[in-house]
Amino acid sequence: MKHEPSPVQDEYAPVIYSQETVSYIEGLDMMSGEEDRENILRSRASGKAVLTRPFRLMSNHLGVVLTFPVYLDDLTADAKEEDRVKATAGYLGGAFDVESLVENLLRQLAGNQELVVNVYDVTNNSNPLLMYGSEVPLGNPSPSHICMLDFGDPCRKHHMICRYRNKPHVPWSAITPSSCVFVILMLLEYIIYAAWSRYDNVKEDYRKMEELKKQAEAADVAKSQFLATVSHEIRTPMNGVLGMLDMLLDTDLKSTQRDYAQTAQVCGKALISLINEVLDRAKIEAGKLDLESVPFDLRSILDDVISLFSSKSREKGIELAVYVSERVPEILLGDPGRFRQIITNLVGNSIKFTEQGHIFVQVHLADHSNLATEAKVEPVANGMNGHKNETTAVATSVSCNTLSGFEAADSRNNWENFKLLLSYEKNEMPYESVSDKVTLVVSVEDTGIGIPLDAQGKVFTPFMQADSSTSRTYGGTGIGLSISKCLVEIMGGQINFVSRPHVGSTFTFTAVLQRCDRSAVSDSKPVMLHPLPSSFKGLSALLVDRRPVRATVTKYHLQRLGITSEVVATIELALGAFSGRNGHSLARKLPCMLLIENDSWSSKVDVPLRSSLLEMKQNGQTPVLPKIVLTAAESDKLKGNYAVDSVITKPLKASTLAACLFQALGITQTQLSHEKQDSSGSLRGLLLGRNILVVDDNKVNLRVAAGTLKKFGAKVECVESGKDALALLQIPYKFDLCLMDIQMPEMDGFEATRHIRAMEAKANGEADTGDDSEVDRATRAGKWHLPVLAMTADVIQATHEECTKCGMDGYVTKPFEEKQLFQAVQKFLDPGMST
């Protein structure tokens, strides 16, 4: 710039510099210079920034000035040059130090390697102007990189050349691919090695698992064999003990001797029962417990259970009763033995732990029952069932509307719910399920000592008892409930309980059985049914009982005999019903009997009742005096003390009720005696005159088996080994049946049976060919097959399977039971079947 004033110009170009370092400079005549003038004119005509050529700044660095036009008015992008010239107000300039800019850029890009950068103005390509950098050549030239720079002026061109000052190191990009390939190969090798090692480990683990499996299977087989052996070795002498005691009781004994023998027999049966429970538990754990599927009468089974515990309940003075809903089918298909076992375990526990009150067994359909398996008790603060602790959980003395008047553990088993269930039966509500399956809900309620709260969690644990001390009051092994739970689950049901200490317990379980019509019984597996006498059908009775639950139980048993009944609470109401006084009248015909509960009877009403009834007869109010029948635990004392026609001994069941009513009403017992004769003589009818071969190496068992069979009229021959049996069993057979022990020396029962079947197959084959030289006419008359029943003392499923596999037709367990022996031989020795 010149220091002397510039001459007067036709046009001035004022420039203001924006940077703080040069803002003090104000150029008023920037068009004086030739290059500045050109830049100014280009800037205002294009509306874009214009860059000057590089020049030396005051700092002696090369720099450039960037000039922008400033217009007075807003112009459009396509404004003409004349419009731009007229609208120009001035110019905004910016001076830039190129060296400083490049150095700042290099500081931002600073790295481990020092870079050398040269910036050139290449507007004149033939003579580039160095704006930044050194012209001195480097000692070790290295590859360079050239890039174009754009400072905003399209008329000027710049480029930048970058290179390393020293020879650069090998870049990572050069070694990365080879390193990655190496790493990948190493990883692949490791994966292959790990996979192979894993394969070896898995193969070794599999080998060990196979060995452990074989050991477990061998242990399972050994366990089964051990159980079979132990069962056989224990039950075999017990069979001799019980068999001999049974034979002893059939002889003439003094009363003391008979008492001793009966006591020994009871103890022996208890021991057998304990052995059976332990073996059942073992079979359940091994998964080898299978259920039968035969038709049975549920009500008869419950009667049998009641009979089993009747004497014990009378000794303790507790009410023992059973009620089965009318909606439960008469004949069901299932396993009666296992169902009986569950009921027996539950009722047995109730009898053991109950000293007063009642034990009540109910059976309903699950569709209509409110006795849920998931038993829930309403909780209260700081306690359960309204009791804060065990010491305060004592049954109240207030009479409850239950079977005996004592409070029950499950509050849902009250008279209101019981009435609701009865209404379902009377309204004949349809079944919710139309399938052949029947889900029963069975509850066993007692008013015993209950289960302590801290012991309720382990009730179903095997061999666990609430009181396991040596000074415990109650005996037992603690295995019954565990087996019952397993049996219920196998039957497709669940079991639970509600218990309150010092109040009682209520066990409830479900069981899934199948419907079975009575017409289909003869076509299925034979079963012993217990038909009730039909002599009472059409009769009516009047019950006097102040407890509605107990009266309903009595009505249930009368209804089974075909007797209709009505209930009144007191004797006065009964007399009013007979006479029609006080608005009472009988809906049906006059009853022929008056059944009075023992607690409603006393010596004060004995004579007045008789007198009132005689007076009614004389007045014509009743044509016939009804028979007066009491229901009580002790029949002899009451019948001797009071003027009654009969006393029905509790607990009530259909058979005892029928026997007492036969006596009280004077009905002939031809049908009953005929049924009894058929029941007791059925086995004798099958065995009478039959030739039976018994094979057993134990002489005591031979004597027991022979004595039992001879008692029913069979002709028995005994041998002590399988070889001796084969010597006697030659075709044509002279025996109708063979009972063969399994475990015998020289030749066991399995091998002997296989020889028998092979001999029969050969004879039957020769009979088919018709070779008269070897087979006679008798042999050709029919196929030979001697019924062979295993006589075993072990009850393991594997033994039963082996019996079937070797050709045996069935089995009977030691010791013999009349019912089981009858079922086993019935299909072979039925008189309607030929040999």
C-alpha positions in Angstrom: 0.0 0.0 0.0 1.2 3.5 -0.8 1.4 6.1 1.9 0.6 9.1 -0.2 -3.0 10.0 -0.8 -4.7 8.5 -3.8 -6.1 10.7 -6.5 -9.8 11.4 -6.8 -11.6 8.4 -8.2 -14.9 8.1 -10.0 -15.8 5.2 -7.7 -14.5 4.2 -4.3 -14.6 0.7 -2.7 -14.7 0.9 1.1 -13.5 -2.3 2.9 -13.9 -3.2 6.5 -11.7 -6.1 7.9 -13.5 -8.5 10.2 -10.6 -10.0 12.3 -9.8 -8.4 15.5 -6.1 -8.3 14.6 -6.7 -6.0 11.5 -10.1 -4.5 12.4 -8.4 -1.1 12.9 -7.7 -0.9 9.1 -10.3 0.6 7.0 -9.7 0.7 3.2 -11.6 3.5 1.4 -9.9 3.2 -2.0 -9.2 -0.5 -2.6 -9.8 0.0 -6.3 -6.5 2.0 -6.6 -4.5 -1.1 -7.0 -4.7 -3.0 -10.2 -5.2 -6.5 -8.6 -7.4 -5.1 -5.9 -9.6 -3.4 -8.5 -9.9 -6.6 -10.4 -10.9 -8.5 -7.3 -13.4 -5.9 -6.2 -15.1 -5.8 -9.6 -15.3 -9.6 -9.7 -16.6 -9.8 -6.2 -19.5 -7.3 -6.7 -20.4 -8.7 -10.1 -20.6 -12.3 -8.9 -21.8 -11.9 -5.4 -19.1 -14.4 -4.2 -15.9 -14.2 -2.3 -12.7 -13.3 -4.2 -9.2 -14.3 -3.1 -6.1 -12.2 -3.8 -2.8 -13.5 -4.8 -0.4 -14.4 -2.0 1.5 -11.4 -0.6 3.7 -10.6 2.3 1.9 -9.6 5.5 3.4 -7.4 8.1 4.5 -10.6 9.9 6.5 -11.4 6.8 4.3 -14.4 6.3 2.6 -15.1 3.1 -1.1 -14.3 3.2 -4.2 -13.7 1.2 -7.2 -11.4 1.5 -10.7 -12.7 1.0 -13.2 -10.1 -0.1 -17.0 -10.3 0.1 -19.4 -7.8 -1.4 -22.1 -6.2 0.9 -25.4 -5.1 -0.8 -27.9 -2.5 0.4 -30.9 -4.6 -0.8 -31.7 -8.3 -0.8 -30.9 -9.5 -4.2 -32.2 -12.7 -5.9 -29.7 -15.4 -6.9 -30.2 -14.6 -10.6 -29.8 -10.8 -10.2 -28.1 -9.0 -13.1 -24.6 -7.4 -12.8 -26.0 -3.9 -13.2 -28.4 -4.5 -10.3 -25.6 -5.8 -8.2 -23.4 -2.7 -9.0 -26.1 -0.3 -8.0 -26.9 -2.2 -4.8 -23.3 -2.4 -3.6 -22.7 -0.7 -0.3 -19.1 -1.8 0.4 -16.9 -4.8 1.0 -16.0 -7.0 3.9 -12.4 -8.3 3.9 -10.5 -10.9 5.7 -6.7 -11.4 5.8 -5.5 -14.9 6.4 -2.0 -16.1 7.3 -1.5 -19.2 5.3 1.4 -20.5 7.4 -0.5 -20.2 10.6 -3.5 -22.0 9.1 -1.5 -24.9 8.0 0.4 -25.2 11.3 -2.9 -25.2 13.2 -4.1 -28.0 10.9 -0.9 -30.0 11.5 -1.2 -29.6 15.3 -4.7 -31.1 15.0 -3.4 -34.0 12.9 -0.3 -34.5 15.1 0.9 -38.2 15.3 3.9 -40.3 16.0 5.4 -39.5 12.6 6.4 -35.9 11.7 4.8 -34.7 8.5 6.2 -32.2 5.9 3.6 -30.1 4.2 4.0 -27.7 1.3 1.1 -25.4 0.1 1.2 -24.0 -3.4 -0.8 -21.4 -5.4 -1.1 -23.1 -8.7 -3.4 -20.6 -10.4 -0.4 -20.2 -12.9 0.4 -23.9 -13.3 3.7 -23.2 -15.0 4.9 -21.1 -12.2 3.5 -22.4 -8.9 3.9 -20.1 -5.9 5.0 -21.6 -2.6 2.7 -20.4 0.1 3.9 -22.6 2.9 6.8 -25.0 3.4 10.4 -25.3 2.5 12.0 -25.7 -0.9 14.9 -27.8 0.6 14.6 -31.4 -0.7 14.4 -34.3 1.9 17.2 -36.8 2.4 15.0 -39.8 2.1 12.2 -39.0 -0.2 9.0 -40.8 0.8 5.7 -41.2 -0.9 3.7 -38.0 -1.0 0.0 -37.2 -1.2 -1.4 -34.2 -3.1 -4.8 -32.7 -2.3 -6.6 -29.7 -3.7 -7.5 -26.8 -1.4 -10.6 -24.6 -1.9 -10.5 -21.2 -0.2 -13.8 -20.1 -1.7 -12.5 -18.4 -4.8 -13.1 -20.6 -7.9 -10.6 -18.4 -9.9 -7.7 -19.4 -7.8 -6.3 -22.9 -7.4 -4.2 -24.3 -4.5 -2.9 -27.7 -3.6 -1.1 -29.2 -0.7 1.6 -31.9 -0.8 2.1 -34.0 2.3 4.9 -36.5 3.0 6.7 -38.1 6.1 9.9 -36.5 7.0 11.5 -39.9 7.7 10.9 -43.2 6.1 7.6 -44.4 7.4 7.1 -47.6 9.5 5.2 -50.5 8.0 1.6 -49.5 8.4 -0.8 -51.6 10.4 -3.0 -52.1 7.3 -0.1 -54.1 5.8 0.3 -56.5 8.7 -3.4 -56.7 9.8 -4.6 -59.2 7.0 -1.8 -61.6 7.6 -2.2 -61.4 11.4 -6.0 -61.9 11.1 -5.4 -65.0 8.9 -3.0 -66.4 11.4 -5.3 -65.7 14.3 -8.2 -67.3 12.4 -6.2 -70.4 11.7 -5.1 -70.6 15.3 -8.8 -70.3 16.4 -9.8 -73.0 14.0 -7.2 -75.3 15.3 -8.2 -74.6 18.8 -11.9 -75.1 18.0 -11.1 -78.4 16.3 -8.9 -79.5 19.3 -11.6 -78.4 21.8 -14.3 -80.2 19.8 -12.3 -83.4 19.6 -11.5 -83.2 23.3 -15.2 -82.6 24.1 -16.1 -85.6 21.9 -13.6 -87.7 23.9 -15.0 -86.4 27.2 -18.6 -87.0 26.1 -17.7 -90.5 24.9 -16.0 -91.2 28.2 -19.0 -89.8 30.1 -21.3 -91.9 28.0 -19.3 -95.0 28.8 -19.4 -94.2 32.5 -23.1 -93.6 32.3 -23.6 -96.9 30.6 -21.6 -98.6 33.4 -23.6 -96.7 36.1 -26.8 -97.7 34.3 -25.8 -101.3 34.3 -24.9 -101.0 37.9 -28.3 -99.4 38.7 -30.2 -102.0 36.8 -28.2 -104.7 38.5 -28.9 -103.1 41.8 -32.6 -102.9 40.9 -32.6 -106.5 40.0 -30.7 -107.4 43.1 -33.2 -105.3 45.2 -36.1 -107.1 43.6 -34.5 -110.5 44.1 -33.7 -109.5 47.7 -37.3 -108.4 48.3 -38.6 -111.6 46.7 -36.2 -113.7 48.7 -37.0 -111.9 52.0 -40.7 -112.0 51.2 -40.5 -115.7 50.5 -38.4 -116.5 53.5 -40.6 -114.5 55.9 -44.0 -115.4 54.5 -43.2 -119.1 54.2 -42.8 -119.8 57.9 -45.7 -117.3 58.6 -47.8 -119.4 56.2 -47.0 -122.4 58.3 -47.8 -120.6 61.6 -51.1 -119.1 60.4 -52.1 -122.3 58.6 -51.5 -124.5 61.6 -53.4 -122.0 63.8 -56.3 -122.1 61.4 -56.3 -125.8 61.5 -56.0 -125.8 65.2 -59.0 -123.5 65.5 -61.0 -126.0 63.5 -60.5 -128.6 66.3 -62.3 -128.9 69.6 -60.5 -126.5 72.0 -61.3 -125.2 75.4 -62.2 -121.6 75.7 -58.8 -120.6 77.1 -56.9 -122.6 74.4 -59.1 -121.0 71.7 -58.4 -117.6 73.1 -54.6 -118.2 72.9 -54.9 -119.6 69.4 -57.0 -116.7 68.2 -54.6 -114.2 69.8 -51.6 -115.8 68.1 -53.5 -115.7 64.8 -54.3 -112.0 65.2 -50.6 -111.3 65.9 -49.5 -113.3 62.9 -51.9 -111.5 60.6 -50.7 -108.2 61.9 -47.1 -109.2 61.1 -48.2 -110.3 57.6 -49.9 -106.9 57.2 -46.7 -105.1 58.2 -44.7 -107.1 55.8 -47.2 -106.4 53.0 -46.9 -102.6 53.7 -43.1 -102.6 53.6 -43.2 -104.6 50.3 -45.9 -102.3 48.9 -43.6 -99.3 49.7 -40.7 -101.0 47.9 -42.9 -101.8 44.9 -44.1 -98.2 44.7 -40.5 -96.9 44.8 -39.5 -99.3 42.1 -42.5 -98.3 39.9 -43.7 -101.9 39.8 -47.1 -101.6 41.5 -49.9 -102.2 39.0 -53.6 -101.8 39.7 -56.3 -104.3 38.9 -59.4 -103.4 36.9 -62.3 -105.6 38.1 -65.9 -104.8 38.9 -66.6 -104.4 42.6 -69.3 -103.1 45.0 -68.0 -100.0 46.8 -70.7 -100.2 49.5 -69.8 -103.8 50.3 -66.1 -102.8 50.7 -67.0 -100.1 53.1 -69.2 -102.5 55.1 -66.2 -104.8 55.3 -64.0 -102.0 56.6 -66.7 -101.1 59.2 -66.8 -104.7 60.3 -63.1 -104.8 60.7 -63.1 -101.9 63.2 -66.5 -102.4 64.8 -65.3 -104.1 68.0 -62.6 -101.5 68.6 -65.1 -98.7 68.1 -67.6 -100.3 70.5 -64.8 -100.7 73.1 -64.0 -97.0 72.9 -67.6 -95.9 72.7 -67.2 -93.9 69.5 -69.6 -93.6 66.6 -68.4 -95.3 63.5 -70.5 -94.6 60.4 -70.4 -94.6 56.6 -72.5 -92.9 54.0 -72.4 -93.3 50.2 -74.3 -91.0 48.0 -77.1 -92.4 45.9 -75.4 -91.0 42.8 -72.4 -93.2 43.2 -72.9 -96.2 40.8 -73.6 -99.6 42.5 -70.8 -101.4 40.6 -67.5 -99.7 39.8 -64.5 -100.9 37.8 -61.1 -100.6 39.5 -58.8 -102.2 42.1 -61.0 -103.1 45.1 -58.0 -104.4 47.1 -56.1 -101.1 46.9 -59.2 -99.0 47.5 -59.9 -101.1 50.6 -56.3 -100.6 51.7 -56.6 -96.8 51.5 -59.9 -96.7 53.5 -58.5 -99.2 56.0 -55.4 -97.1 56.6 -57.4 -93.9 57.1 -60.0 -95.5 59.3 -57.4 -97.4 61.3 -55.5 -94.2 62.1 -58.8 -92.5 63.1 -59.6 -95.5 65.4 -56.2 -95.4 66.9 -56.2 -91.7 67.7 -59.8 -91.1 68.7 -61.1 -91.7 72.2 -64.5 -89.9 72.0 -66.8 -88.6 69.4 -67.1 -90.1 66.0 -65.5 -91.4 62.8 -67.5 -90.6 59.7 -66.7 -91.9 56.2 -68.5 -90.2 53.3 -68.4 -90.9 49.6 -69.7 -88.5 47.0 -69.3 -87.7 43.3 -66.8 -85.0 42.6 -69.4 -83.2 40.4 -71.7 -82.6 43.4 -69.3 -82.6 46.3 -68.1 -79.5 48.1 -65.4 -81.5 49.9 -62.4 -80.1 47.9 -59.2 -82.0 47.8 -57.2 -78.8 48.3 -58.3 -78.5 51.9 -58.1 -74.9 53.0 -58.8 -73.6 56.5 -59.7 -70.0 57.1 -56.7 -68.3 58.8 -57.0 -65.9 61.7 -54.6 -63.6 63.3 -51.8 -65.3 65.2 -53.2 -68.7 64.7 -55.1 -71.3 62.7 -58.8 -72.2 62.8 -59.4 -69.7 65.5 -56.8 -71.1 67.9 -53.7 -69.1 68.7 -51.7 -72.2 69.8 -52.1 -75.9 70.4 -52.7 -75.5 74.1 -55.9 -73.5 73.4 -57.1 -75.5 70.5 -59.4 -77.7 72.6 -62.8 -78.8 71.4 -65.5 -76.8 72.9 -68.2 -78.4 75.1 -70.9 -76.9 73.0 -72.8 -79.5 71.0 -72.2 -79.3 67.2 -74.5 -80.5 64.5 -72.3 -83.4 63.5 -72.6 -87.2 63.7 -71.8 -87.3 67.4 -72.2 -83.7 68.5 -68.4 -83.2 68.8 -66.7 -80.4 66.8 -65.0 -81.5 63.6 -61.8 -80.2 62.2 -63.1 -79.3 58.8 -65.8 -76.7 59.2 -67.2 -77.4 55.8 -68.4 -80.9 56.9 -71.4 -79.4 58.6 -75.1 -80.2 58.4 -75.8 -77.4 56.0 -73.3 -78.6 53.4 -74.5 -82.2 54.0 -78.1 -81.1 53.3 -76.9 -79.4 50.1 -75.4 -82.7 48.9 -78.6 -84.5 49.8 -80.6 -82.0 47.8 -78.5 -82.8 44.7 -79.5 -86.4 45.1 -83.2 -85.8 45.6 -83.4 -83.3 42.7 -81.7 -85.9 40.5 -79.3 -83.4 39.0 -77.7 -84.7 35.8 -74.0 -85.7 35.8 -71.7 -83.0 34.5 -69.6 -85.7 32.8 -71.0 -88.2 30.3 -67.8 -90.3 30.1 -67.3 -93.7 31.6 -65.0 -92.3 34.3 -66.2 -91.6 37.8 -64.3 -89.3 40.2 -65.2 -90.1 43.8 -64.5 -87.8 46.7 -64.0 -89.8 49.9 -63.6 -88.1 53.3 -62.7 -89.8 56.6 -63.6 -87.5 59.5 -62.7 -88.1 63.2 -62.8 -86.2 66.5 -59.5 -87.5 67.8 -56.4 -85.8 69.1 -55.5 -84.2 65.8 -52.1 -83.6 64.3 -49.7 -81.1 66.0 -49.0 -78.1 63.8 -45.3 -78.8 63.6 -45.9 -82.4 62.4 -48.5 -81.7 59.7 -45.8 -81.1 57.1 -44.4 -84.6 57.4 -47.6 -86.6 57.6 -47.1 -88.3 54.3 -43.4 -89.0 54.8 -42.6 -92.7 55.1 -41.8 -94.0 58.6 -42.4 -90.6 60.1 -44.7 -90.1 63.1 -45.8 -87.1 65.1 -44.6 -88.8 68.3 -41.5 -91.0 67.6 -40.3 -91.1 71.2 -39.8 -94.4 73.1 -42.6 -93.4 75.5 -45.1 -92.8 72.7 -48.7 -93.7 73.5 -49.7 -95.0 70.0 -47.9 -97.6 68.0 -47.4 -98.1 64.3 -44.7 -97.8 61.7 -45.7 -94.5 60.1 -45.9 -96.0 56.6 -49.7 -96.3 56.1 -50.4 -92.7 55.0 -47.4 -92.7 52.7 -48.6 -95.8 50.9 -52.2 -94.4 50.8 -50.9 -91.2 49.2 -49.0 -93.2 46.6 -52.0 -95.4 45.8 -54.3 -92.4 45.5 -51.9 -90.8 43.0 -51.7 -94.0 41.0 -55.5 -94.0 40.9 -55.3 -90.5 39.4 -56.4 -88.6 42.5 -55.1 -86.4 45.3 -55.1 -86.6 49.1 -55.1 -83.9 51.6 -56.2 -83.2 55.1 -57.4 -80.6 57.6 -56.3 -81.2 61.2 -56.7 -79.2 64.4 -54.9 -80.3 67.6 -57.3 -81.6 70.2 -60.2 -81.3 67.8 -59.7 -83.9 65.1 -58.6 -84.6 61.6 -60.4 -84.9 58.2 -58.6 -86.7 55.4 -60.1 -86.3 51.9 -59.0 -88.0 48.7 -60.2 -88.4 45.2 -60.1 -91.6 43.1 -60.8 -92.0 39.4 -62.7 -95.2 38.6 -64.9 -96.4 35.8 -68.6 -97.1 35.5 -69.7 -100.7 35.2 -73.2 -102.0 34.5 -74.3 -105.1 36.5 -75.1 -106.8 33.2 -71.4 -106.5 32.2 -70.1 -108.2 35.3 -70.6 -111.7 34.1 -68.6 -111.0 30.9 -65.6 -109.5 32.8 -63.3 -110.9 35.4 -65.2 -112.9 38.0 -65.9 -110.9 41.2 -67.6 -111.7 44.4 -70.6 -109.4 44.9 -72.7 -109.3 48.1 -76.4 -108.9 47.2 -78.6 -107.7 50.0 -81.9 -109.5 50.8 -85.0 -108.2 49.1 -87.5 -109.2 51.8 -87.8 -105.7 53.2 -88.8 -103.9 50.0 -92.0 -101.9 50.4 -91.7 -101.6 54.2 -91.5 -98.2 56.0 -90.0 -97.0 59.3 -90.1 -94.0 61.5 -86.7 -92.8 62.9 -86.4 -91.0 66.2 -83.0 -89.2 66.3 -82.2 -85.7 67.4 -79.0 -85.6 65.3 -79.8 -85.1 61.6 -76.5 -86.4 60.3 -76.8 -89.6 62.2 -80.4 -90.0 61.1 -79.3 -89.6 57.5 -76.8 -92.4 57.9 -79.5 -94.7 59.3 -81.8 -93.8 56.4 -79.0 -94.7 54.0 -78.7 -98.2 55.4 -82.5 -98.7 55.5 -82.8 -97.5 51.9 -80.2 -100.1 50.8 -82.6 -102.7 52.1 -85.6 -101.1 50.3 -87.1 -99.6 53.5 -88.5 -96.0 53.2 -88.3 -93.9 56.4 -89.1 -90.5 57.9 -87.3 -88.8 60.7 -88.5 -87.0 63.9 -86.4 -85.5 66.6 -88.2 -86.9 69.7 -90.5 -89.7 70.8 -93.3 -87.2 71.5 -93.1 -86.1 67.9 -93.2 -89.8 66.8 -96.3 -90.4 68.8 -97.8 -87.3 67.3 -97.0 -88.5 63.8 -98.8 -91.8 64.5 -101.8 -90.1 65.9 -101.9 -87.1 63.6 -101.8 -84.6 66.5 -100.0 -81.3 66.5 -100.1 -81.0 62.8 -97.9 -84.1 62.3 -98.9 -86.7 59.8 -97.0 -89.4 57.9 -96.7 -88.8 54.2 -96.7 -92.5 53.5 -98.4 -95.5 55.0 -98.0 -96.2 58.6 -94.6 -97.6 59.5 -94.1 -101.1 60.6 -91.2 -100.3 62.9 -90.1 -97.5 65.1 -86.3 -97.1 65.2 -85.1 -95.1 68.2 -81.6 -93.9 68.8 -80.2 -94.9 72.1 -79.7 -91.3 73.4 -83.4 -90.6 72.8 -84.4 -93.6 74.9 -84.6 -94.0 78.7 -86.5 -96.0 81.3 -89.0 -93.2 81.7 -90.3 -93.6 78.2 -90.3 -97.4 78.0 -93.6 -98.2 79.5 -95.4 -95.0 78.5 -94.5 -95.6 74.9 -95.9 -99.1 74.9 -99.0 -97.8 76.6 -99.5 -95.0 74.1 -99.1 -97.3 71.1 -101.6 -99.8 72.6 -104.0 -97.0 73.2 -103.7 -95.9 69.6 -104.4 -99.5 68.4 -107.5 -99.7 70.6 -108.7 -96.4 69.3 -108.1 -97.5 65.7 -105.4 -95.0 65.0 -103.0 -97.7 64.1 -104.1 -101.1 63.0 -100.8 -102.9 63.9 -98.3 -102.1 66.7 -95.0 -101.1 65.2 -91.9 -103.0 66.3 -89.7 -101.0 68.6 -86.0 -101.3 67.6 -83.2 -99.5 69.4 -79.8 -98.7 67.8 -77.0 -98.8 70.3 -73.4 -100.0 70.8 -74.4 -102.8 73.3 -77.4 -104.9 72.3 -77.6 -107.5 75.1 -77.9 -105.1 78.0 -80.5 -102.9 76.5 -82.7 -105.7 75.3 -82.6 -107.2 78.7 -83.4 -103.9 80.5 -86.0 -102.5 78.2 -89.2 -103.9 76.6 -88.0 -103.5 73.0 -88.4 -106.0 70.1 -84.7 -105.8 69.0 -81.5 -103.9 69.4 -79.3 -103.1 66.4 -75.7 -103.1 67.3 -73.6 -100.3 66.1 -71.8 -99.5 63.9 -74.6 -99.8 61.4 -74.1 -101.8 58.2 -76.7 -103.4 55.9 -76.0 -107.0 56.8 -76.3 -106.6 60.6 -79.3 -104.3 60.1 -81.0 -107.0 58.0 -80.3 -109.7 60.5 -81.9 -107.7 63.4 -84.9 -106.8 61.3 -85.4 -110.4 60.3 -85.6 -111.3 63.9 -87.7 -108.3 65.0 -90.3 -108.5 62.1 -90.4 -112.3 62.1 -89.6 -112.6 58.4 -88.4 -116.0 57.3 -84.7 -116.1 56.4 -84.8 -118.6 53.6 -83.3 -116.1 51.2 -80.7 -114.9 53.6 -79.7 -118.5 54.6 -79.5 -119.4 50.9 -77.3 -116.5 50.2 -75.1 -117.3 53.2 -74.9 -120.9 52.2 -73.9 -119.9 48.6 -71.3 -117.5 50.0 -69.7 -119.9 52.5 -70.1 -123.0 50.4 -68.9 -121.6 47.0 -65.3 -122.7 47.5 -66.4 -126.1 48.8 -68.6 -126.5 45.8 -65.7 -125.9 43.5 -63.2 -128.2 45.3 -65.5 -131.0 46.4 -64.2 -134.3 44.9 -61.5 -132.6 42.8 -58.0 -134.2 42.5 -55.4 -131.6 43.3 -51.6 -132.0 43.2 -49.6 -129.8 45.7 -45.9 -129.3 45.0 -43.8 -127.7 47.8 -40.4 -128.5 49.3 -41.6 -127.3 52.8 -43.3 -130.1 54.6 -45.2 -127.7 56.9 -46.6 -125.8 54.0 -47.6 -129.1 52.4 -49.5 -130.0 55.5 -51.2 -126.5 55.6 -52.1 -126.6 51.9 -53.4 -130.1 52.0 -55.4 -129.4 55.2 -56.9 -126.3 53.8 -57.9 -128.0 50.5 -59.2 -131.1 52.2 -61.4 -128.9 54.5 -63.3 -127.9 51.4 -63.7 -131.5 50.1 -60.7 -131.8 47.7 -58.6 -134.9 47.2 -55.0 -133.9 47.7 -51.7 -135.5 46.7 -48.4 -133.9 47.8 -44.9 -134.1 46.4 -41.8 -132.2 47.5 -40.0 -131.4 44.2 -40.5 -130.5 40.6 -39.1 -133.8 39.3 -41.6 -135.8 41.5 -44.4 -133.6 40.1 -43.4 -134.4 36.5 -43.3 -138.1 37.3 -47.0 -137.9 38.3 -48.1 -135.5 35.7 -48.3 -137.7 32.6 -50.9 -137.5 29.9 -53.8 -138.3 30.4 -53.9 -136.3 33.6 -55.5 -137.7 36.7 -55.4 -134.2 38.4 -57.8 -131.3 37.9 -55.4 -128.7 39.3 -51.8 -128.3 40.3 -50.6 -125.9 43.0 -46.8 -125.5 42.6 -44.3 -123.7 44.8 -41.8 -121.5 42.9 -38.6 -121.8 44.9 -37.6 -125.5 45.2 -34.2 -127.4 45.0 -33.2 -129.4 41.9 -36.0 -128.1 39.8 -38.0 -124.9 40.6 -41.6 -124.3 39.8 -40.8 -122.3 36.7 -38.8 -125.0 35.1 -41.3 -127.7 36.0 -44.1 -125.7 34.4 -42.1 -125.2 31.2 -41.7 -129.0 31.0 -45.4 -129.5 31.6 -46.3 -127.1 28.8 -43.7 -128.6 26.4 -45.2 -132.0 27.1 -48.7 -130.7 26.4 -47.6 -129.0 23.2 -46.1 -132.3 21.9 -49.2 -134.3 22.8 -51.5 -131.7 21.2 -49.4 -131.7 18.1 -49.5 -135.4 17.8 -53.2 -135.3 18.4 -53.6 -133.0 15.4 -51.5 -135.3 13.1 -53.8 -138.3 14.1 -51.0 -140.8 14.5 -52.8 -143.8 16.1 -49.6 -145.6 16.8 -48.6 -143.1 19.5 -51.8 -141.3 20.5 -55.0 -142.9 21.7 -58.5 -141.7 21.2 -58.8 -140.1 24.6 -55.8 -137.9 23.8 -57.3 -136.8 20.5 -60.6 -135.9 22.2 -59.4 -132.4 23.3 -56.4 -130.1 23.8 -54.5 -130.9 27.0 -53.9 -128.0 29.4 -53.5 -128.6 33.2 -54.3 -125.5 35.2 -51.0 -124.7 37.2 -51.2 -122.0 39.9 -48.1 -120.7 41.5 -48.0 -121.0 45.2 -45.7 -118.1 46.1 -44.8 -116.4 49.3 -43.4 -113.2 47.6 -45.6 -110.6 46.0 -43.1 -108.9 43.7 -44.4 -107.9 40.3 -41.4 -109.5 38.6 -42.4 -112.9 40.1 -45.9 -112.6 38.7 -44.5 -111.7 35.3 -42.2 -114.7 35.4 -45.2 -116.9 36.3 -47.1 -115.8 33.2 -44.0 -116.1 31.0 -43.3 -119.7 31.9 -46.9 -120.8 31.3 -48.6 -120.7 34.7 -52.2 -119.8 34.8 -52.2 -117.7 37.9 -51.0 -117.6 41.5 -52.1 -117.7 45.1 -50.1 -116.1 47.8 -49.1 -117.6 51.1 -50.8 -117.8 53.5 -54.0 -119.0 51.8 -57.1 -116.8 52.1 -60.5 -118.4 51.2 -61.6 -115.5 49.0 -58.4 -115.3 47.0 -58.3 -119.1 46.6 -61.9 -119.0 45.3 -61.1 -116.3 42.8 -58.0 -118.1 41.6 -59.6 -121.6 41.0 -63.1 -120.5 39.9 -62.4 -120.1 36.2 -60.7 -123.5 36.1 -62.9 -125.7 38.4 -66.3 -124.2 37.6 -68.8 -127.1 37.3 -69.9 -125.8 34.0 -66.5 -126.2 32.5 -65.1 -129.5 31.3 -61.6 -130.7 32.1 
